[in-house]
Amino acid sequence: MSERITALWVYWKHGAEGDELEWSVRSVLKNLHGVRNLVVVGDDPGPWFRELGGTVVRCPRVTVHIMRQRYGIAARVRWIKWCDSVHKMLVAATQPESVVSSRFLWLYDDTFFMRATDVSEIGPYYTTVIDAAEDPEPRSWREVRRRTFAQLAARGFPTYDFSTHFPAIFEKTKLLAMIATLDALRCPTVIESAYLNMWHGSKAKKFPPGLFRYTKSGAVTNWRSAKVLNLGNGAWKKSREAVVAELTRTT
């Protein structure tokens, strides 16, 4: 029998769009094979999640005060979003095996499995190789990405851009080692690119046809044939009806 692992979402309700998390979870239950249990680390999404068999590990969003009090880190407000992501993954990695498996699948709350998919199909897929010295946009996602790849390059790791919004499999012990090595709680870090380059850079590959589609437009023609779909910011409202119809279709 193949390995069965935890499907895990980190969740901040004020950053979510509508009921996208619920339909992400339902898509996993319907179409993803190899999942043992469901876990949310973060805010409680509501009774519906427990009714579907999920476990909530409550983990409020960190603040500058919490970072200083818990970790002794003087975090800047502009980096709190990334500090919070690392903090929640640290909480996930320190859960007992009965709650979070030693290898677990991490998903965005706007990721949907639209066709039958096996956990074994989740690999280290990348879009491009990043120049660690590229000119950043101050106070932006690109600046966090630049810092991440600069750290990786300085330590001799590859610099593939794994920040594709595709799900990723993390191993808890390796995740903890990555957080410690890159001082990821103190330094804003793109966690999936940091982890996959450190531990799986030699296995990096391009997406196979038909596996994944990322779209912001929400147009059905952009994702109809994809197994896995991620909807960029704002696309859920435009795509909800079509996604729900597809996931509730019985024939």
N, C-alpha and C positions, 0 to 999 in steps of 0.2 A: 504494500500500500504506500502511495506517495505521501510525502510530508504534508501535514495540515498546519496552517499557521494563523496567527491573529491578524485580522484586518483592523487597522487603527487609523482614526482621524484625530488630529488636534483641532480644537474647535473654540472659537471666540464668537459668541452669538451676535455681537454688534458688528462684526465684520462679514456676516453671512448674508446671502440674498435669499429671502423667502424660505421655502421648504426644500432647497436644493440638497441639504445634507440628508434629509429623509429619503429622497429619491436616489442619492448616491448609495446609501445603505441598501435600499431595496434592489438596486441594480446588482450589487455584490451578491445578495442572497439568491437572486434569480440566475445570474450568468457567470459568476466566478467560481470555479471549482478548485478546491484545495484550501478552503478557509475553515478554520477550527472554531473561532469565536469572533465577536465584534466588540470593539472597545473605542470609546471616546475619551480623550484626555483633554480636559478644559471645562467649559461651561456645560451644564446639564441641558441636553437638547429637548428634553421633555419626556412624558410618559411613553410616547410612541416608541422610543428607542429601547426601553426595557421590555415593552410588549413584544418587540421583535427579537428578544433574547440578548440584547446588548448590555454591557457593563460600563458604567460611567466612573472614571477616575477624576474626581473634582480637582480642578487646578485653575484658580482664577488667573487672569492676565497679570503679569508682573508689572510693577511700577518702579520708578527710580528708588523709592523708599524700600521696597521689597528687595531689590537687587543689592542695595547697601546693607540692609539688615541680614539677609540670608547668606549672601555670597561675599560681602565686603567689597563690592564693586561699585564704583561711582559711575553708573551708566548715564549716558546722555539721553535726553528725551527722544531725540530724533532716531535713536537706534533701538528703542524699546520693542518695536514690532519684531525685530530679529532676535533680540534677547529673549523675548517671550517664546518664540518658536523653539529655540535651543533649550530653554527651561522646560518646556512641555515634553520635548523628546528625551531630556534627561530624566524626567519623571517616568516616562514610558519605559526607559531602559532599566530602571531600578524596581520595576514591578515584579512580583513573583511569577514564576512560570505558569502558575494556575490562572493568572490574569492576562499576562502578555507573554507569548511564546518567545523562545530564545532568538528566533528569526521572525520578524513580523513585517507585514505589508503596510506601508504608510501611504495614505491617500489624501488628496485635496477634497474638500467638501463639494466641489463642483466637478468631480470626476465621476463618470458613469460607464459601467460595463454594458454595452448595448447588444453584444452577441456573446455566445458561449466562449469563455476564455479560461485557460488553466493558469494557475499561479506560476507554473514553470515557464510561461511565455513572458513573464515580467523580467526584463533584463536591463543592463546598463546602457540604454540608448541615449545618444547625444545628437545635438544639432550641428555644432561647429566646434572648433578649437579656439580658445580665447587667448588673445595677446594680453598678458598680465600687465603690460605697460600702457594699455589703451587709455585714451583721454576720458576721464569720467565726467558725469554730470553731477555736480555737488548735491549732496543731500538726497540722493536718489537711489533707486534699485541698482543702477549701473555702478554707483560708487561702492555699494556693498559687494556686488559681484567682483569689481576690480580688486578690492581688498582681499576677498576670498582667494582669487586666483594668484595674487601676488604672494600670499602665504604659501599656497601649494607649490608655486614655482620655486620659491626660496628654499623649500625643503626637498626639491627634486621630484615632486609628483607631477603627473600629467595635468593638463588644463583643459580637458574636454568640458563643454557646456552641457551638463546634465539637467539644467533647470528648464525642463521641457513641459512641466505639469503632468508628466506621466508618473504613475505610481512607482514606488521604489521599495525594495526589500532591504531592511536593516537587520544586522546582527547586533544584539544588545552589547556584548563585550567590545566589539569593534567600534560601535557608536560612542561608547564611553571613552574609549581610547582616542578617537578622533576629537571629541570635545576637549579632552585634556591637552592633546598635542597642539591644537590650533588655538587654545585658550578661547574657545568659541563663545563662552558666556560674556567675556570681556570685549572681544573683537567681533563686530557684526559679521555674520557668516551666512552664506547661502548653503544651507545644511546638506541638501541632496548632492550638490556638486562637490562639496568638500568631502563627504563620505565616499561617494562612488569613485572619485579620482584617487583617494587615498587607498582604497581597498580593492577596487575593481577596474582601475584605469586600463590595465592590460587587456581587459575583455570588452572595452568600449566598442560599440557598433552602431550603425545607422538603423533607423526603424525599417522593419520589413513592410512591404506594401499591405495596406488594409488593416494594420494593427491599431493605429492611433491617429486621432485628429484633434488638433487644438484650434478653436475658432472663437472669434469675438463677434462675428456677424450674426450667429444664430441661425443662418440659413440651413434648412434641412439638406439641401443638395451638397453642402460642405462636409457632412458627416454621415450620411445615410449608410454608407458601406463600411464604416469603421467599427472595429470591435470595441475600442475604448475611446471615449469622448471626454474632452475637457472644454468647458465653456468659460471663456475669459470674462473679465469684469463686465457686468451689464448684460451679458448674453442670456442668462437664465430666464429673465423676464420674457425675452423674445422667443426662447426655445422651449419653455416649460411644457406647453401643450403638446408639442410634437414628441418630446422626450418621454413624457408620461404615457402618451398613447402607444409609443413603441414598447415601453417596458411593461405595459399591462396587456399587450396583444397576446392572445392565446394560440394563434395559428401562424 
